[in-house]
Amino acid sequence: KVYAYWMTVNYREAYDLFACNGILFNHESPRRGETFVTRKITKAAARIKLGLQHELFLGNLDAKRDWGFAGDYVEAMWMMLQQDHPDNYVIGTGETHPVREFCEIAFSHVGLDYKEYVVQDEKFYRPAEVELLISDPSKARNQLKWELNVSFKELVTMMVDSDLARLKQE
């Protein structure tokens, strides 16, 4: 990622290319891969609600992330490309939420208490865990006039609803 960033800057300056960098923090949607913690949580909440699963094993519930809706980030990327001059932008929500809060919202959305189903297991801790990831999207907000359309809670419930619908079709 760092290499791609500097290559973009280098080629933009050396060859006068219109090339923008978007440093995108965690962008989530119902299409997120099932190996990512967000989908593990939403899919498990849906499966447990439907009686297809009994518990969910996770690592550090206190790790904090800057999670936003991928659709909002795509809009930001489009806006970057509409500018008169190329530049570098950080895209994120500027807010942070722990994994625990993601669990609370996902499970409560289907009428469950996450504490009854989520098991914290040290074997799922990352060896080089970053405790806090948060963006500063002020440049994108000021220069692009970019704004979030989907809140954190709306994002989580959207993902749970999608997993519920997908499971009911199977």
Secondary structure as UniProt FT lines:
FT   HELIX           2..15
FT   STRAND          21..24
FT   STRAND          27..28
FT   TURN            30..31
FT   TURN            34..35
FT   HELIX           37..49
FT   TURN            50..51
FT   STRAND          56..58
FT   TURN            61..62
FT   STRAND          64..65
FT   STRAND          68..69
FT   HELIX           70..81
FT   STRAND          88..91
FT   STRAND          97..98
FT   HELIX           99..109
FT   TURN            110..111
FT   HELIX           114..116
FT   STRAND          118..120
FT   HELIX           122..124
FT   TURN            127..128
FT   HELIX           138..139
FT   HELIX           140..144
FT   HELIX           152..169
//
